[in-house]
Amino acid sequence: MHEIEILKDVVIIFGLASLIVFLFNKFKLPSVIGFLATGIIAGPYGLGLISDIEIIDILAEIGVILLLFTIGIEFSIKKLLKIKNIVFIGGGLQVGLTILTVFVILSFFEVSYNKAVFIGFLVALSSTAIILKVLQEKDQLNTHHGKIAFGILIFQDLIIVPMMLLVPFLSGQSTNIVSELGILLLKSLGLVSVTFIFARWVVPYILHQIALSKSQELFLIAIIVIGFAVASFSAWLSLSLALGAFMAGLAISESEYSHHAFGNILPFRNIFTSFFFVSIGMLLNLSFFVSNILIIVIAVILLIFIKSMLVGFVSFVLGYPFKIALRAGLILAQIGEFSFILAKIGQSNKLIDDYYYQLFLAVAILSMSLTPIFIMFAKPIVSFVGKLPMPNVFRKGLKKLPAANIPHISEHTVLVGKKSQVNSLMKSLNLVDIPYVIIDVDADRVRALQNKGINAVYGHAQYESVLEHACIKEASNMLLSVGDTAENASIIETAKKLNPNIHIIVRTKFIEDLDHLYKVGADYVIPIEFESALEMFSKTLSNYLVPHEEIEKTVGLIRSKGYKALRFESGAIAESKIHIPDFEISTLIIHENSIAFNKTIKELDLRNKTGITILAVKKQEEIFTNPDANTILEKGDTIYALGNHYNTSCINEIFKHKH
């Protein structure tokens, strides 16, 4: 059956990918290269393990949609506007100069102008999927070189549609290019308008209402519907599905629920994006690669040199210094995934033959495989090249750059848990001026806190994106009290992954959870079940007149042993305890017409007359323990006296109103 074949292919891909990626991780190689290798091995030119390549292509397309969708969520329209110069000036220059350079080089080899321009299209595009995935993993998306790469990639993703429209014109099959470009412009404006309306009015309202339901499933479904609806609208306009997905992500990014949405969709993106890289690997003909290895290697070296130099030049024109410019150039020095789509269209329109198509695939896949390595080693490469002599203007750049993205809060405490518990912790932290950030899944509560100027983030703390929005990497402590053990453990693991030095204190219901929570990374666990028992135990010891220091010592020992069944030496307590039946502490107030009014403790002589001992006297808001015998008892004073029931009845007679 067809369904069984599909399931078999998926099992083969994930099984083989798990093994290869595991081995790659052992050698500190990026997982992206592992997925490409999986496709090469399992594909029709490798071992031929996959029977239905078409379904893999469909899953890969979903992966690209989800990738662009999450990129849009994470970046936002505001951030996009901040780098508009990079997008339109930098992106336009990079694409234009790349096409021109390739055209000039190929002209020397007597390649026709239309084919030279088309090959320039293929070379101009870089891999959005690989670059942004690796930059996100390395936390470099908000760096200067990350912003350059992202801005240029956005322009490349926008320009792919006009390029696709120009292919029939370059092949001589279409002549009415002006009208087609005009229609394209109108469609693009329509997509942008719909995105703006969604971002401004529709999406924030929908997500807020859904967030109030506190249903994670409903929230996830809503996010997927919004993403695929806008992507489908883009496809209906004959624009790119990926472009529509990116615009949908931008619409969600403007709401306060964007970080929670990102965390929800991230696992699905990672799964489907892996299919994309596998599908790319399947295209490579290994026999062709081996037969033409020399020309492929030369072409890859030439490609990397040209693209890195051109991107570096464009970055310099934008004002960036040499180190940032060259680093951005190395990041973008490969052929992109949309070039594969363009190449298929070009092949069907006779712009390239099978030989050049396979040559393109080999160069593209090899350059894409090298990209994660270039990103990993870009900094030492740039540092080495930066030691070479060069004009000072190249080294410093044309303008002073603003500081890179710096979190607005640090050395703070992250609070996650039930409202009552968090409210108490907030008050306590306010008393000692410790900054904090609250993470909550109650949409109304988060909005109310934000309106009061309190740092609050909507979302589930088990998602990296939500924790990062709460500046977890700069936090000192996390106080966690969500109740559910599995939920606590998931949050602890994620927080420790992002910030291994953070001190996590967890409140849990049961003592059985202690070992598990400590194992996943908790620094201190407070079991409610046993803390209440310890409090009762302490009060019981007090009633037996066990010295306070012995009680504190015993309770501390129990906690230090992890609450393991009161494993302590019982001698000290057993010897210290005294049982006095019906023994209690009484609280009495001095009235103006009582016998004790305006008399000293010595004058009352309570110990000899009644057996009562006055432990403390409270005068207004100040308490005097072990009071002096000459202390005068005044109106409104509170007396704390120790005695049995008979003693108490006697003292009540002394302190009651006179008749």
N, C-alpha and C positions, 0 to 999 in steps of 0.2 A: 504493500500500500504506500501511497505517496507520503502520508503522514509519518509512517515509520522511517522512510528514507530521510525525511527532513530531520527527524529526531536523531537518527544515526549520524547525520552530518554535523549537527550541533554538538553531540557528545564527542565526536572525533576532534572537532575544532577546540572545544574547551579542554578536553583531556590532553591533547598534544600541546596546546598553548600553556597549560598549567605546568607541564614538564619543562618546556623550553624557557618560559619566563622564570621559573624557579632557578634553572641553571644560569640564566643571564643575570639574575639578581645576585647569585653567588660571586659573579665576576664584576659586580657593580655596573652592569650595563642596563640601559633603560628598557622598560617593558615594551615600548613601542617597537623596538627592533626585534624583540622576541615574537611579537604578533606578525610582523612582516615575514620573519623566518618560518613561522607556522604556515602562513599562506603559501610560501615557496615550496615547502616540503609536502604539504597536503594537496596542493593544486594539481591541475591536469598536466603540467610540465614537470612535476615532481613525482611523488608516489601515486598520484591519482586516487587519493582516498575519498575525495568529495565527489558525489554523484550529481548533486543538484546545485550548480554554481549560481543559478538564477536567484534562488531563495537567499543565498549568502549576500548577493548584491542588494537585495531588498532590505535585509537586516542592516547592511552597511550604510545604506541611504538613510535609514532611521537613525543610525549612529551619528551621521553628519548633521542631521536635523537637530538632534538632542545636544550635540556639541555646540553648535551655533546658538541654540536656545539658551544654554547655561552661560555661554559667554556674554550674551546680551543681558541676562539677569545680573551677572556679576559686575558688568561695566557701567551701565546706566547712561541715560541721555546726557545728564549733567557732565559726567566724565568725558563723554564723547565730544561735547561742545568745547571742553577744555583743551582737547588735542585736535581741534578742527584744522589747524595749520598743518599738522603732521598728516592728517587724513587726506586733505585735498591738495595741498601744495606738495608735501613729501610724497604721497602716494602717486599723484599725477606725474611728478618728475621721475620717480623710480620706474613706473610702467613705461612712460614715453621714452626715457633714455635707454632702457633695456631693449625695447623693440628697435630703436634706432641703431644701437650698437650691434645687435644680432643681424639686422638688415645689411649693415655695412660689411660685416665679416663674411656673410654668406654671398654677398655680391662678388667678392673676390674669387669665389668658387663657382661663379656663373649660375647661381641658383636664381630662378625667376623671382620677380619682385613680390608676387602674390604669395608664393610659398615661403619666401624669406620673412615677410610680414607675419604670416601665420605661425611660423616657428618662433618668431619674436613674441607672439601672444603666449605660446606655451612656456617659454623661458621666463617671461615677466612675472608669472604667478608663483607664489610661495605656498608652503603647506600650513594653512590655518590650523588644521587638526593637530599636527605634530607639535608645532611651535607653541601654541597656546596650552596644550596639554602639559608639555614639559615645563613651560614657564610657570604654570599654576602649581605643579608639583614642587618646583624649586622656589616658590614664593617670590618670583621676580617680575610679576605682571605689572606692579606699580612702580618699578624702577624706571630710570630714564630710558635705558635700552629696551626695556619691556614695553614702554609706551610707544616708542618709535616703531617697534615691530608690530604692535597691535594696530596702530594707526594706519600703517602702510597696508597691512593685511585687510583691514576694513575696506580701503579703497579698491584693492584687488578683487574682493568679493563683490563689490558694487559694479566694477567694470567688466566682470565676466559676462553679464547679460548683453551689453553692447558688442562684445567680442563675438559672442555666439551669433548675433544678428549679422555681423560682418562676414562670417564664414561663407554663406552663399554668394555674397557680393565678390569676395576674393576668388571664389571658384568660377565666377562668371554666370551663376545661375540666377542672380537677382541684380536689378539695376536701380530700383526705387529705394535707395538707402535712406534718403532724407526723410521721407514720410514715415518709414519704419522707426527711425530714431525719434521722431516727434511723438509717435504713438507710445514708444517706450518711455519717454519722458513723462507723458501724461499718466501712464500706469504707475510709474515710480512715485509721482506726486500723490496719487490715490492711495498707495500703500503707506506712505509716510503720514498722510492725513488720518487714515484709519488708526495707525499706531498711536498718533498723538491723542486722538479722542479716547482711545482705550486707556492710555497711560494716565490721562488727566482726570477722567470721570468714571469710566466703567470698571476697570480692573481693581482700583483701591476699594471701591464700594463692595464689589462681589467678594473679594478676598476677605474683607473685614467681616461680612455677614457669615461666610463659611468658617472663618476662624472662631467666631463666637460659638459655633456648634461643638468645638473642641474635638472634632472627628478628623483624625489623621488621614483616614482613607478618603473622605470627602474632599479634603484639601488637596491631596495628591491628584485625584481625578480632575478637579477643577484646573489645576496647573497644566496638566497634560492637554485638556480640552482647549484651553486658551492658546497654548503653544501650537498645537496642530491645526487649530482653526485659522489662525493668522497665516501659518505656513501654507495651508490649503488655499486661502484667499490669494496669496502671492502666486501660487501655481496657476490659479484660475486666471490671473492677469498675465500669464505666460512669463512670469518672472521666476527667479530661482526659489526652490523650496527652502534651501538653506538661508537665503536672504530673508524670507518671510519668518523663519524660525528665529533669526537674530532680532528682527524687529519686534516679535512677540516677547522675547526676553527683555528687550529695552522697555516695553510697556509694563512688564511686571516689576522691573528694577526700580520704578518710580514709587512703588508702594513700600510701606514699612515691613511688609511680609516677604520681601525679596530673598533675604538670607535663609529664612525657613523654607521657602520654595526651592532655593538652590540645593539645600541639604536633602530635600525630598527626592529631587530628580537626579541627583548625582549618581546613585548606584545604577540606575537604568542607563544613564549616559555612558558610564564606564563599560557596561556590558555590551551595548550596541556599538560603541566606538571601536571596541576590539574587533568586531566583525569587519569594520571598514578597513583596518590595517591588514587583516587577514585577506580580504578580497583583493587588495592592492598587490600583496605578495603572490597571489595566485596567477596574476597576469604575466609574470616573468617567465620567459622561455629559457630554461637553464642551458640547453644546448646552444642557443644563439648567444647567450651571455659568454659561455666558454670560448666559442669560436671567434668572438669579436672582442675579447677582453681588453686588448691594447687600445683600440679606438674608444671603447667605453670609458676606460680609466682616463684617457687624455681629455675626452669630452667632459667628464665630471670635474677634473681639475680646472679646465677652462671655464666651466659653468660657475664653480665656486669662486674663482678669481674675479670674473666679470661682475657677478651679482654682489659680492661682498664689497668690491671697490665702488660700484655705482650706488649702493645703499649707503656706504660710508660717505661718499661725496654729497648725496642728498641730505644726510644727517648734518654734515658740516654746513651746508647752505642754510639749514634750519637753525644753525647757531650752536650746535653741539660740539664739544671738544673731541679730539682724536680718539681717546679711549672708549668713549660712549659710542661714537660713530662707527668705529671698526667692530665693536662688539655687536652692535645692531646688524651690521653687514654680515658677519659670520652666522648670525641666527637666521637670516633670511636667504642664505645662499643655497637654496635647493628648489626643486620644481614642486608645485603644489598639487593637491588632490583634484582641484577643478580643472587642471590641465588634462587630466585623464578623460574627463567628460568632453572637453574641447577637442582632444586628439581623436576620439571616436567620431565626432561630427566631421572633423577634417578628413579622416580616412574615408568615410562614406561619401564625402564630396570630392574625392580624388585629389586632395591637396597634398597628402603624403601617402606613399605606398607601404606595403607590409614591412619592408626592410626598415624604413625610417620609423615606422610605428614601433617595431620591436626595439630599435635603437633608443627611441625616446623612452620606452618603458624601462629599459635597463638603466639608462642614465638617471631617470626620475627616481626609481626605487633605490638605487645606490646612494644618490644624493640625500634622499629622505632618511635612509638608514644612518647616514653620517651626521644628520642634524642634531639628534640628542647628544652625541659625543661633542660636537662643536659647542653646544650650549653649556655642557659640563665643563669644558676646558677653555671656553672663550676668555675668561678672566686671565689665566696665566699666559695664553697666547698674546693677548693684547698687551699685557705687562712686558712681555719679552720684546715685542715689536716696538713698544713705546720707548724703549731705551735707545732706539736708533735716532740719529740726528734728524731734525725736521724744523721747519719754521715755527716760531713761538705761537703764531696765530693758529696753526693747526693743532698745537698741543692744548691751547686754552679755549679755542672756539671763538665764535663771533659775538657771543653774548653771555651774560651771567645767568646761569640757570637757577630756577627756584629750587628749594629743597625738595627732596623726594618725599613721598607720602610718609608722614610720621604719625603714629597713633596719638590720639588726644588725651589718653589717660594711661597711667602706668603705676606700678607698685600698688595696685588696688586689689580688692576682694570681689570675687564673682559669687553672687548669691543665686542659688537655684533651689526651688522647693515650694512648699505650700504657702499660701498667702499669710496665714497667721504666724508661721515660723519666720518667714522672710521679714515681715513687719517688725517683729521683735528684734531681729538681727540688725535691721536698718536703724532702729532707734539706738541700739547699743553702739553701732559704728559711728553714728552721728555724734554721740557723746565724746568720742575720742578723735573725731575728725579724720577717720580713715575713709578714703574714697572707695566707692563700690559701683558695680554694674549688676543689674538684675536681669535674669533671663526667665521669661514666663511665656506660657502658651495661652494665657488669657488675654485676648486682643483688647478688650475694654480696659483692663487693668494696666497694660503696657501703655496704652494711649493716655490714660489718666496720669500715670507716673511721668511720662514724657512732658505732659502739659505743666507739671509741677517743677520741671527742670531736673528731674532725676534720670540718671542714665539707665535706660531700660531697653531691652532687645526682645522682639517677638521671635519665638521659635523654640524648637526642642534642642536642648543642650547636648544631645548625642550627635548632632551634626557639626562637622568641622566649620562650615561656613558661619553658623550661628555663633560658635565659640570665638571664631576669629573676629566677628563683628563686635564681640564683647571684649576685644583686645586680650584674649587669653594668654598670648605669648608674652605680654608685658605684666601679667597679673602675678601677685605674690601668693594669694590664697584663694581657695574655693570652698565655700560652705554649702554642702549638698544635703538636701532632705526631701527627696521626691517620694520616698516610701517604698517603691517597688525595687527589689534587689537587682533584677536583671537590668532595669533602667539605670540604677545607680552605677552598676558595673560598666555599662556601655559608656556612660558619661565620663567616668573616671579614666577609662582606657583612652578615649578620644582626647581628653584634656591633657593627660600625661604624654600622649604622642606629640601634641602641639607644643607643650611646655613641660619638659621632664622635671623642672625644678619647682613647679608649683606645689604648694602644701595643701593637700585636700583633706578636709574634715567631713566625715559622713555621719549622718544620723539615720539609723535603721531600726526596724521594728524588733527583729529577733536576734538573739545571741548566736544562732546557727549561721548567720550571714557573715560573721566576723572574718573567718579564715578566707572566704572567697573574696571579700572586698579588699582585704589586705593584699591578697595575691595579685589582684588586677591593678594595684597601685595606690590605694588609699593610705594616707599617712596616720590617720587617727579615726577610729570608728566608735561611735557612741550608740550602743543598743538601748532603745527606749525601755524595752522589757526589763532589762537588768538594772538600768539606772534608777527606775522607780523602786525596784526591790532593794537596791543599795541605800536609797534614801530612807526607806522604812527600817532597814537594818541599822542605820546610823541612829535613828530616833529611838529604836529599841535599846541600843547600847547606852544612849544618853539616859534613858529611864532606869538603867541598871547602874547609873553613876560611874560608868567607865570614863576615865579621863579623856578629855577632848583630843589630846595629842595621840592617844592610843587609837581612838576612833579614826582620826585622819590617816594615821600610819597604816591601819588595817585596810581601809577603803582604798588608799593609794596602792597598796600591795595587790589587792584584788584587780584593780584596773591595769596595773603593770603586767600582770600575768594573763591579760587578755580575758578576764572574767571567767577563767576556767575553774568553775565549781569551787570557789572559795579555797584555793590551794594556799593556805598560809598556816603558820604555826599557831596553834590555839592557846598556848600557854599564857601569854601576856594578857589576853582578854579574859581567859577563864579565871586567872588569879585576880584580875582587876574588878570583875563584876560583883556587885553587891545587890542583893534583892531586898528591897524595903517595900512591903505591901502597902497599897493605897497611897503611895507617895506621889505628890504633884506640886506643880508651881502655880501659885495663885496671883492674879493681877487685881490690884485694888486702887481706887482713886480717893485722894484726900478731899473731903468736903469741909466747908467752912464751919459747920456745926458738929463735926465728928470729934471724938476724944483726942485723936492724934493731931488735930490742927494746931500749928505753931509750936509743936513740941519736937525735941530732938529724939533721935533713935535711942540714945542712951537713957533719956527720961522715960521712954515707953517700956524699956527693959523687956522686950518681947520674948527673947530667948529663954529667960528665966521663968516668965509668967506663963507662956503658951508653948514653948518649944519651937517657935517660928524663927526662921533666919531670913533677914532681908538681903536678897541677892543684889538688887539694883534699884535705883531711884531715877525716874525720868522727870526732868524739869523742863517744861516746854518741849523743844526738839532735841535736847541733849540728854544722853543716858549716862549715869554715873554708876559703874559697877563696883561692887564691894565698898559701899559708901561708908564714910567716916561716922563714928558714933555721935559726933556733934552736929551732924547734918540736920537742919531744921526742915520739917515737913510742912509745906505750904499748900494753899488752896490750888487744886488742879494737878498736884504732883501724882505720878503713878508709881505704885510700889509693886515690885516683883518679889514675892515671898515663897520660901520653900517649906513644905510641911505635909502632914497627912490630913485625912478628912477631918479628924477631930480638931487638929491644930487650926485648920482653915475656918472651922465654925467659930472657934475662939477669937481669931483675928477679925472675923467679920463683925463680931460684937464690938470690938474696939474701934473699927473704922467706920461703922455705920452712923447714920444721922442720930444726933441726940434727940430724945423725946422732950 
